[in-house]
Amino acid sequence: MEKLEGRQSRKKVVAVVGGGLVGALNACFFAKRGFNVHVFESREDIRKAKIVKGRSINLALSHRGRQALKHVGMEDKIISKGIPMHARMIHSLSGKQSPIPYGRKGQYILSVDRANLNKELLSEAETYPNTTLNFEHKLQDWSADTGLMTFSRSDGSKDQIHADLIVGCDGAFSATRKQFLRRSRFNYSQTYIPHGYMELTMPPVNGEFAMKPNYLHIWPRNTFMMIALPNLDKTFTCTLFMPFEDFEKITTGDEVIQFFQSYFPDTIPLIGVEALKKDYFRLPAQAMVSVKCSPYHIGDKCVLMGDAAHAVVPFYGQGMNAGFEDCIVFDELMEQFNEDFCAVLPEYTRVRVPDDHAIADLAMYNYVEMRAHVNSKWFLFRKYVDNVLHFFLPKTIIPLYTMVTFTRIPYHHAVERWHWQNKVINYGLLLSAVGAVLGGSYLLTKHSQQVNNLAVPAEKMWTRLVSFRIPGMMTTQM
């Protein structure tokens, strides 16, 4: 049995299980603090792999994720390889396109390639001399008492290491979390939503993007939807989200075209009839799971982060951002408690669990908003009201999407504030409507003759007013 020994140092050994996005970023955070960091990934090194396995839903990088990348000096490099998306572009069934900005002018989210981001983070982690990357190492067992970890390798051999801290960043089906499940008072739930997803590719047209690139394109169809995010190679990655039973109804290429002709007719010439028939059956629709658990730690030996702690469905674009924020929150607590794991780990659970549960619920909610609410006139009106109030009262009224995407307000505080704002705004709108009705009734009663004389001029004035398009009237928020 081969032994992996921590280097001789006053600093402790940190074992990061999982070399994905959160694991690789965590390695940078711990290495920057001087710990001896060992990263263990069950797959091969994706920087050398011919085919990168795993999820490929495009990522939307926003403020929380950028702040974490900035902390390890990676923000500018990643931004340079992303495409800004300033708004949603809503595609109606008739082909009409309507933008709904994400926030104020200059605010945007970034479309980034998952595989490229992972490669960049692994390479950055490797620049630290106190970091070792171990690929094709699958976690078999670990001890919460001793920190002894056992890994199996693809050749059948085993490696062991003693770690002072085990950081589980190994995804929604975490091997690290299995030890948590054996302990009492550990809460765990996973929920598969009845909808799956399928990815299609929209190629460039004459070497350029087939659609406007600086938008997250959405085709909302109430019970299902399709989105498209731009890529650096001028393609769009289109993702169709739909109930599994609807996917299963489509069994032939002709049925695929009939379905798209009924619901996404403007995309057929852009994707291509033959490509659409081929791509639709390339892979079956993939499932989406939401995971919640608590606590995130065991003693001073192990902590869960990223999807291992809180896998979320992708509809708020916050899965990666929440995972990256885990890293910076933990680092801030390390600073606050002078790297004392006994104090840091329980505080991390106390601070982070409510936030991650909140974003998991918001991600579920936002799917309904994206596929259905954006078609509602009331929804657009409320977004307009929220934005106007935010403009005049920027510190008092902040739209939910702005709090989640463009600030680091804790997720659960953002939700609480959102509920409060909704009550205040809806109450204000109700009072305004009642006041207008009562005031109008009073005027009609007291000045009926004068009102009759004003009716015709008022009608002419209204006709003139509605003929003007007020700039930004239909503005608002993945």
Disulfide bonds with the S-S distance in Angstrom:
none
